[in-house]
Each structure stands twice: as structure tokens, then as C-alpha cells.
């Protein structure tokens, strides 16, 4: 695409990719899931929660590839293997160190955090484990990192590095819990967002360190894969 900009995060988004991405963002966050449920009800399809989630993940993946395929391919071609490996290792360390600090702080403050999103994923995985692994370990990280780190972080960071971190860390946390505001007390939902803060920090830093969007994608995939591995032993 034309008007492609490059900056310290590696190949940047073109103007067309940025505009299309921001236009699609509301669908990713809210509208797509509502649309799928509406279509299911209107045409009496009777889709289950698992089937709705599968449609949601697959459609998001297709749309993200349509909009951002040039960006993803440019970033892949510009990836330096050892920088990628180093960023992934250090990103892992940062993520788990952040988790440890957060867990310790919550323990000392005697604060119990609900795991609404994890509970939902676990319930869906009990229906079809393999499908949820594909959705959560492969599809979701690619979509989330392209939109959150590639689009939001990348475009905001051109003006303010601090703002890029603050916005994307909070946005990343809220997209995992916002729907539970309709079901649970708002304070418990805000607390449920806390475990996503270390990941938001680590994934943004990994993107900066590696200069390729594929680093946070791979790190996110690995984190989710480990979570599913732990889940299978419960």
C-alpha cells in the first residue's frame, strides 16, 4: 500500500491500514459479537456460545488479514531472528516477574481477584478443547496483537511512548473483562482486569525490543499455550 511509514517499531502501518483498522476496531471490541448473536437469532440458527465464539475468532482473523496482511508480511520480512529470540526470552521474564509482583501485592493486601474470562474459556474448552486451543492460542493472539500493539500502540507511540503504554495496557485489560460489567459488580470486574496488566506491559515492551509485530504475537501465543497446559492439569 502507499504512504507506508517506518519508525522505531519496524515497518509501520500505511495510512489506509490505519484508517481501516480504526474503523474495524469497534466491531472487534463490541459490534461483531452482537452482530453474530443477532444473525443467529434472526435466522433461528441456534448457535451455542462455543459456536458464536468460533465465528467471532474466525471472522476477526480473516478481517485482520485482509486489512493488515501487507503490514504483517513487511514485519515478517524485517524480522531479525536473534533480536526476536532475545525479545521473547526477556518478554517472558518481564511477564512472569510482573505476575509475581502483582500476586504478591494482592496477597499482602488480602485482595481476591475473580477470573471471569478464564472461567469462561475453561467452560468453552470443556466443550471442545482442541477448537478452543486453536482459537485462543493461534487466532486470538494474532488478532489482538495486530490491533492492540500494531495499530493502537504503533500509532500512539509516534506522538507519546508513555501514552502508548498507558492506553494499550488499559485497553488490553478491558477487552478481556468489559462484558462482565453486565453480570457482576463493577468493582470485582475492575479487579478481574488486574491480571492482564503485566501481559500488556510485557507485550508492548517486546514489540519495542524486537521491532517486529511477530514478537508480541509469538509471546502472546506462548503465554496462552502455557495457560491451556496448566488448565488441562486442573
C-alpha positions in Angstrom: 0.0 0.0 0.0 1.1 3.6 -0.5 2.2 6.1 2.1 3.8 3.4 4.3 5.8 4.9 7.2 8.7 3.4 9.0 9.8 4.2 12.6 11.5 2.5 15.5 9.0 -0.3 15.8 9.9 -1.6 12.4 7.7 -1.3 9.3 4.8 0.9 10.2 1.1 0.9 9.1 0.1 2.7 5.9 -2.5 5.4 6.1 -5.1 3.1 4.5 -4.3 0.3 7.0 -4.5 2.7 9.9 -7.9 4.1 8.8 -9.3 0.7 8.1 -8.0 -0.6 11.4 -9.6 2.1 13.5 -12.9 1.7 11.5 -12.9 -2.1 12.3 -11.8 -1.7 16.0 -15.4 -1.1 17.3 -16.5 -4.3 15.6 -13.7 -6.2 17.2 -14.5 -4.9 20.7 -18.3 -4.9 20.7 -20.2 -4.9 17.4 -19.1 -8.2 15.8 -20.2 -10.4 18.7 -23.6 -8.6 18.9 -24.0 -9.0 15.1 -23.3 -12.7 15.2 -25.8 -13.2 18.0 -28.4 -11.1 16.1 -27.9 -13.1 12.9 -28.1 -16.4 14.9 -31.4 -15.3 16.5 -32.9 -13.7 13.4 -32.3 -16.8 11.2 -33.0 -19.2 14.0 -29.6 -20.8 13.7 -29.5 -21.7 17.4 -25.7 -21.2 17.7 -24.2 -22.2 21.0 -21.9 -19.9 23.0 -19.0 -22.0 21.7 -20.1 -21.7 18.1 -20.6 -17.9 18.4 -17.0 -17.7 19.8 -15.7 -19.7 16.9 -17.4 -17.5 14.4 -16.1 -14.4 16.3 -12.5 -15.6 16.2 -12.5 -16.8 12.6 -14.2 -13.6 11.3 -11.8 -11.4 13.2 -8.8 -13.3 11.9 -10.0 -13.1 8.3 -10.7 -9.4 8.5 -7.4 -8.6 10.2 -5.5 -10.5 7.5 -7.4 -8.6 4.8 -6.6 -5.2 6.3 -3.2 -5.8 7.7 -1.6 -8.6 5.5 0.9 -6.2 3.9 1.9 -4.9 7.4 2.3 -8.4 8.7 4.3 -9.6 5.8 6.5 -6.4 5.9 7.1 -7.0 9.5 7.9 -10.7 8.9 10.4 -9.9 6.2 12.1 -7.3 8.5 12.3 -9.7 11.5 15.9 -10.4 12.8 15.9 -13.8 14.3 18.3 -13.3 17.2 16.6 -10.0 18.1 13.3 -11.9 18.1 14.6 -14.6 20.3 16.1 -12.2 22.8 12.9 -10.2 22.9 10.9 -13.3 23.5 13.1 -14.5 26.4 13.2 -11.1 28.1 9.5 -10.7 27.5 8.8 -13.9 29.2 10.9 -12.8 32.2 9.2 -9.4 32.3 5.7 -11.0 32.1 6.3 -13.6 34.9 8.1 -11.1 37.1 5.2 -8.7 36.7 2.8 -11.5 37.6 4.8 -12.4 40.7 4.9 -8.8 41.9 1.1 -8.4 41.3 0.3 -11.7 43.0 2.5 -10.7 46.0 0.8 -7.3 46.3 -2.7 -8.8 46.1 -1.7 -11.4 48.7 -0.3 -8.8 51.1 -3.4 -6.6 50.6 -5.6 -9.6 51.0 -7.5 -8.9 47.8 -9.2 -11.8 46.0 -9.4 -11.4 42.2 -12.1 -13.1 40.2 -11.1 -14.9 37.0 -14.3 -14.4 34.9 -12.6 -14.6 31.5 -10.5 -17.6 32.4 -13.6 -19.4 33.8 -15.4 -18.7 30.5 -12.6 -20.0 28.4 -12.3 -23.1 30.6 -16.0 -23.8 30.3 -15.8 -23.5 26.5 -12.7 -25.7 26.4 -14.6 -28.4 28.3 -17.0 -28.5 25.3 -14.3 -28.7 22.7 -10.7 -28.4 23.9 -9.0 -28.6 20.6 -11.1 -25.9 19.0 -10.6 -23.5 21.9 -6.8 -24.1 21.8 -6.8 -23.1 18.1 -9.0 -20.0 18.8 -7.1 -18.9 22.0 -3.6 -19.9 21.2 -3.4 -19.2 17.5 -6.2 -16.9 16.3 -6.7 -14.6 19.3 -3.1 -13.5 19.8 -2.7 -12.7 16.1 -5.8 -10.6 16.1 -5.2 -8.9 19.5 -1.5 -8.1 18.9 -2.1 -6.7 15.4 -4.9 -4.4 16.6 -3.6 -3.5 20.1 0.1 -3.4 19.6 0.4 -2.9 15.8 -2.5 -0.4 15.4 -3.0 1.3 18.8 0.5 1.1 20.3 2.2 1.8 17.0 0.1 4.9 16.0 0.1 6.4 19.5 3.8 5.8 20.1 4.6 8.2 17.3 3.4 11.0 19.5 4.0 9.7 23.0 5.6 6.5 24.3 4.1 6.8 27.7 0.6 7.4 26.3 1.1 4.3 24.0 1.8 2.1 27.0 -1.0 3.5 29.2 -3.7 3.3 26.5 -2.8 -0.2 25.3 -2.2 -1.7 28.7 -5.6 -0.5 29.9 -7.3 -1.3 26.6 -5.9 -4.8 26.6 -7.1 -5.4 30.1 -10.6 -4.1 29.5 -11.3 -6.0 26.3 -10.9 -9.2 28.4 -13.4 -8.2 31.1 -15.7 -5.4 29.8 -18.6 -7.8 29.0 -18.7 -8.9 32.7 -19.8 -5.4 33.8 -23.3 -6.5 32.8 -23.2 -9.6 35.0 -21.1 -8.8 38.1 -20.3 -5.9 40.5 -18.2 -3.3 38.7 -15.6 -3.4 41.4 -15.0 -7.1 41.1 -14.8 -6.7 37.3 -12.1 -3.9 37.6 -10.2 -6.2 39.9 -10.5 -9.0 37.3 -8.7 -6.8 34.8 -5.6 -6.5 37.0 -4.0 -9.9 35.9 -3.9 -8.6 32.4 -1.7 -5.6 33.2 1.7 -7.5 33.3 0.9 -9.0 29.9 0.1 -5.6 28.5 3.4 -4.2 29.7 5.4 -7.2 28.5 3.8 -7.4 25.1 4.3 -3.7 24.4 8.0 -3.9 25.6 8.6 -7.0 23.4 7.3 -5.1 20.4 9.7 -2.3 21.0 12.6 -4.6 21.8 12.2 -6.7 18.6 11.0 -4.1 16.1 8.6 -6.7 14.7 4.9 -7.3 15.5 5.6 -11.1 15.3 7.4 -10.9 18.7 4.4 -10.0 20.8 2.2 -12.3 18.6 4.5 -15.3 19.4 4.9 -14.3 23.1 1.1 -14.0 23.4 0.7 -17.4 21.8 3.2 -18.9 24.2 1.5 -17.4 27.3 -1.9 -18.7 26.2 -0.4 -22.1 25.4 1.1 -22.4 28.8 -2.2 -21.3 30.4 -4.0 -24.0 28.5 -1.4 -26.5 29.5 -1.9 -25.6 33.2 -5.7 -25.7 32.7 -5.5 -29.3 31.4 -3.9 -30.4 34.6 -6.6 -28.9 36.9 
